[in-house]
Amino acid sequence: MEGQKGIEHVGEPVSGLEVLGNTNRTGTKVTFKPDIRVFQNGIQFNYDTLAERLQEIAFLNSGLRIVLKDERSGNQDEYMYEGGASQFVAFLNENKDVLHDVIHFYAEKDDIEVEVAIQYNAGYTETLASFVNSIPTRGGGTHETGFRAAYTRVMNDYARRTSMIKEKDKNLEGNDLREGMMAVISVKMSDVEFVGQTKDQLGSASARSAVDSVVSENIQRFLEENPQVAQTLIRKAVQASRAREAARKARDDMRTGKKRSESSNLNGKLTPAQSKDFTRNELFIVEGDSAGGSAKQGRDSKIQAILPLKGKPLNPEKSKLADILKNEEYRAITAAIGAGIGTEFAVEDSNYSKIIIMTDADTDGAHIQVLLLTFFYRYMKPLIDAGKVYIAQPPLYKLTRKSGKLATVRYAWTDEELANYMKEFGNNVELQRYKGLGEMNPDQLWETTMNPETRAMLKVQIVDAAKAERRVSTLMGDKVDPRKRWIVENVDFTEYEE
């Protein structure tokens, strides 16, 4: 529509589809811009966001060629993957130690196209990215249910037939069988039914039966044809089952108070909330005893609990569950939340409606924040899925203007806010830069950061499961080169003077 004269609003169709002439090239070309009547304040396209989504679409549609060109900067990328979901999983596992080649199959069942790709890595987390008609289904749905049911059933049947599970032993649980699994499930169907207002959970019953049938047939065939891989995956599941039992035992010890010398002793460490209403109570995980002291004094003692941490905890991405269970800080967090850990975690048992990470506004505070987020992502992910994890936003600056005995105080959370207040106050201003929470008085910490009526917090959400998994493994994993490459490509090291 660019260049057309007499068009009052960008966004209105100029004409219907037209045949442009005889050509060997096929397809439809549509040129559009956002309607300025809708986007009245303008709109900025983010290249990286578009690139990631278009790459995802290319993975999910084998052979589709997508070219993204930014005429503002000259950036251009092209995506085309003949391997489809198989290449998608390999891409997601790129920075991990994988245990076998990608398991990939495609079939149609009851007019529903089902494509599945699976590859295990040496890690301990299950990542399942599901799609319907190339639309991400972050809330899961019937296709995921069908996949999990079929996979668990077939793997247990194989383990019993090959005597890898003894007759007297229980079946392996689905969580154990999927530990370390990276999987992509893509279904394409008509008459799609979604659940809820967010439209991110598939509700079509036909998808469950179709996926169950396709997965059952193809996984069974793969196991028979690849016995060495099958045995590797069963052994990994058995080890996962043992670790899960250890986690369950640790959770029970924390709940019953047994073996206190070995478990996290919260007496004197956790300052609990007075209320027993778990739907209102909040847990603040605070960096350091100094900040913890201010938070204890400034809090609403009825609903707010304070758990100060000493130093930096382990990097969960580089640690086994056994190491996590031995770490004092993580044991304290696990005991305080009271809902278990790993595959034994039950979000409905959480003692708090909100888990709030509150750290200093410096590099150490940011590092601790990232370590805690990685811990919740790896070992208490349902907390994030349920919208219970938050990041506190303490102010960066305090501005005070004195006029006689009166003082006007403003807090700034960004440099832009600071500049605006500086213009408002002029030269007669006292500026304080907060680098640590301990520098704030209890009443200041309450007013700016902890008061539910006035505070601002960031809710931690997983928008794209595949993207989140790749970012966490790249930035927090033990492979240096991928992390270094990401930092060089995404971090601006330009120096500037304040």
Secondary structure, DSSP 8 states (H G I E B T S, - for coil): -TT-TT-SSTTS--S--------S--S--------TTTSTT-----HHHHHHHHHHHHHHSTT--EEEE-TTT--EEEE--TTTHHHHHHHHTTTS-BSS--EEEEEEETTEEEEEEEEEBSSS--EEEEEETTEE-TT-BHHHHHHHHHHHHHHHHHHHHTTSS-TTS----HHHHTTTEEEEEEEE-SS--B-SSS--SB--HHHHHHHHHHHHHHHHHHHHH-HHHHHHHHHHHHHHHHHHHHHHHHHHHHHHT-STTTS---TTT-B--S---TTT-EEEEEESHHHHHHHHHHS-TTTEEEEEE-S----GGGS-HHHHHH-HHHHHHHHHH-S-SGGG--GGG-S-SEEEEE--SSHHHHHHHHHHHHHHHHH-HHHHHTT-EEEE---SEEEEEEETTEEEEEEESSHHHHHHHHHHHTTS-EEEE--SGGGS-HHHHIIIII-TTT--EEE---S-HHHHHHHHHHHHSS-HHHHHHHHHHH--------
